[in-house]
């Protein structure tokens, strides 16, 4: 979320949902995390995250909605 907000804008989580689909073991190998802001409005934003292994299997998935607010930055 932070990377798409202008200076002087803060955020806090309204909700967070995570699903762990496969175990991550010592021999799982390199992991790749992909984060995407799905929608950014004036007061709220929605983000999505995925965790994948080196063969592109989905290991975990999460979504979060956030409230946006001005800060004193």
Backbone as CSV, one residue per row, in Angstrom:
resi,resn,N_x,N_y,N_z,CA_x,CA_y,CA_z,C_x,C_y,C_z
1,UNK,0.812,-1.171,0.000,0.000,0.000,0.000,0.867,1.251,0.000
2,UNK,1.876,1.241,0.829,2.698,2.430,1.056,3.286,2.993,-0.240
3,UNK,3.667,2.137,-1.157,4.361,2.594,-2.372,3.478,3.386,-3.327
4,UNK,2.163,3.314,-3.205,1.284,4.040,-4.131,0.638,5.271,-3.498
5,UNK,0.950,5.556,-2.244,0.331,6.693,-1.564,1.222,7.926,-1.636
6,UNK,0.624,9.104,-1.799,1.423,10.329,-1.807,1.949,10.643,-0.407
7,UNK,3.002,11.458,-0.344,3.537,11.889,0.945,2.427,12.552,1.746
8,UNK,2.426,12.320,3.043,1.411,12.909,3.896,0.148,12.077,4.011
9,UNK,0.178,10.843,3.489,-0.970,9.944,3.603,-0.562,8.715,4.405
10,UNK,-1.309,8.426,5.447,-1.082,7.236,6.251,-2.189,6.224,6.008
11,UNK,-2.047,5.049,6.598,-3.065,4.013,6.434,-3.041,3.070,7.630
12,UNK,-4.165,2.433,7.855,-4.278,1.412,8.886,-5.206,0.316,8.374
13,UNK,-5.004,-0.893,8.845,-5.806,-2.028,8.375,-7.231,-1.962,8.903
14,UNK,-8.177,-2.181,8.014,-9.571,-2.380,8.404,-9.851,-3.864,8.576
15,UNK,-9.264,-4.685,7.694,-9.337,-6.137,7.840,-8.178,-6.778,7.101
16,UNK,-7.872,-7.999,7.499,-6.785,-8.762,6.893,-7.202,-10.224,6.889
17,UNK,-7.084,-10.865,5.730,-7.419,-12.278,5.606,-6.257,-12.991,4.932
18,UNK,-5.756,-14.046,5.557,-4.646,-14.812,4.994,-5.029,-16.287,4.915
19,UNK,-4.674,-16.916,3.800,-4.898,-18.349,3.600,-3.548,-18.997,3.304
20,UNK,-3.187,-19.992,4.097,-1.946,-20.728,3.909,-2.301,-22.043,3.226
21,UNK,-1.863,-22.206,1.983,-2.315,-23.313,1.148,-1.381,-24.512,1.149
22,UNK,-0.089,-24.274,1.282,0.907,-25.356,1.273,1.960,-25.059,2.339
23,UNK,2.587,-26.094,2.882,3.628,-25.841,3.884,4.894,-25.282,3.240
24,UNK,5.617,-24.490,4.005,6.927,-23.991,3.585,7.947,-24.685,4.474
25,UNK,8.778,-25.502,3.855,9.760,-26.299,4.581,11.162,-25.787,4.287
26,UNK,12.147,-26.324,4.999,13.535,-25.903,4.804,13.996,-26.137,3.371
27,UNK,13.466,-27.165,2.698,13.890,-27.462,1.326,12.918,-26.921,0.266
28,UNK,12.026,-26.023,0.636,11.087,-25.445,-0.332,11.822,-24.638,-1.392
29,UNK,12.936,-24.028,-1.028,13.711,-23.238,-1.986,13.294,-21.779,-1.978
30,UNK,13.727,-21.049,-3.009,13.429,-19.614,-3.073,11.923,-19.354,-3.144
31,UNK,11.513,-18.272,-2.512,10.114,-17.857,-2.525,10.001,-16.499,-3.207
32,UNK,8.827,-16.230,-3.762,8.568,-14.946,-4.410,7.273,-14.383,-3.839
33,UNK,7.330,-13.141,-3.369,6.138,-12.461,-2.850,5.714,-11.397,-3.854
34,UNK,4.424,-11.373,-4.172,3.872,-10.420,-5.126,2.760,-9.653,-4.426
35,UNK,2.891,-8.341,-4.352,1.870,-7.503,-3.737,1.265,-6.576,-4.778
36,UNK,-0.054,-6.434,-4.751,-0.761,-5.606,-5.724,-1.820,-4.777,-5.013
37,UNK,-1.857,-3.489,-5.333,-2.964,-2.655,-4.867,-4.069,-2.801,-5.905
38,UNK,-5.184,-3.362,-5.509,-6.282,-3.646,-6.427,-7.114,-2.404,-6.693
39,UNK,-7.353,-1.627,-5.637,-8.171,-0.427,-5.783,-7.749,0.584,-4.731
40,UNK,-7.617,1.838,-5.139,-7.308,2.917,-4.195,-8.311,4.036,-4.394
41,UNK,-9.103,4.275,-3.382,-10.069,5.363,-3.424,-9.588,6.520,-2.568
42,UNK,-10.506,7.435,-2.261,-10.164,8.586,-1.431,-9.944,8.200,0.024
43,UNK,-10.732,7.256,0.537,-10.688,6.930,1.961,-10.294,5.496,2.265
44,UNK,-10.394,4.606,1.282,-10.025,3.206,1.510,-9.234,2.666,0.323
45,UNK,-8.531,1.570,0.573,-7.770,0.893,-0.476,-7.807,-0.610,-0.208
46,UNK,-7.667,-1.388,-1.270,-7.689,-2.844,-1.183,-6.413,-3.398,-1.803
47,UNK,-5.742,-4.289,-1.079,-4.492,-4.880,-1.558,-4.580,-6.404,-1.526
48,UNK,-3.774,-7.026,-2.379,-3.722,-8.473,-2.535,-2.249,-8.897,-2.473
49,UNK,-1.962,-10.040,-1.870,-0.592,-10.557,-1.830,-0.599,-12.057,-2.095
50,UNK,0.445,-12.520,-2.779,0.631,-13.948,-3.045,2.054,-14.337,-2.682
51,UNK,2.224,-15.554,-2.200,3.539,-16.125,-1.951,3.648,-17.375,-2.806
52,UNK,4.676,-17.422,-3.672,4.842,-18.531,-4.614,6.235,-19.137,-4.482
53,UNK,6.337,-20.433,-4.824,7.639,-21.093,-4.806,8.310,-20.967,-6.171
54,UNK,9.467,-21.600,-6.328,10.242,-21.458,-7.568,9.573,-22.116,-8.773
55,UNK,8.592,-22.994,-8.545,7.846,-23.592,-9.660,6.508,-22.891,-9.875
56,UNK,6.335,-21.731,-9.237,5.152,-20.874,-9.365,3.906,-21.444,-8.686
57,UNK,4.080,-22.407,-7.777,2.931,-22.903,-7.004,2.553,-21.867,-5.955
58,UNK,1.258,-21.641,-5.799,0.758,-20.701,-4.807,0.835,-21.336,-3.419
59,UNK,1.572,-20.695,-2.513,1.742,-21.207,-1.154,0.830,-20.501,-0.156
60,UNK,0.602,-19.210,-0.384,-0.257,-18.435,0.516,-0.853,-17.268,-0.252
61,UNK,-2.004,-16.811,0.231,-2.717,-15.707,-0.412,-3.320,-14.843,0.683
62,UNK,-3.277,-13.517,0.520,-3.853,-12.622,1.521,-4.492,-11.415,0.854
63,UNK,-5.509,-10.867,1.512,-6.111,-9.605,1.091,-6.233,-8.710,2.318
64,UNK,-6.173,-7.406,2.075,-6.321,-6.444,3.155,-7.014,-5.203,2.637
65,UNK,-7.943,-4.689,3.417,-8.504,-3.379,3.108,-7.991,-2.409,4.168
66,UNK,-7.677,-1.201,3.720,-7.070,-0.202,4.596,-7.830,1.111,4.539
67,UNK,-7.827,1.817,5.650,-8.371,3.160,5.703,-7.217,4.137,5.486
68,UNK,-7.423,5.108,4.618,-6.415,6.118,4.319,-6.740,7.391,5.096
69,UNK,-5.691,8.104,5.551,-5.910,9.339,6.313,-4.703,10.259,6.161
70,UNK,-4.912,11.573,6.300,-3.795,12.516,6.215,-2.931,12.437,7.475
71,UNK,-1.625,12.679,7.296,-0.694,12.715,8.427,-0.022,14.079,8.467
72,UNK,0.793,14.286,9.472,1.508,15.559,9.627,2.887,15.519,8.993
73,UNK,3.093,14.665,7.992,4.424,14.472,7.389,4.941,15.698,6.697
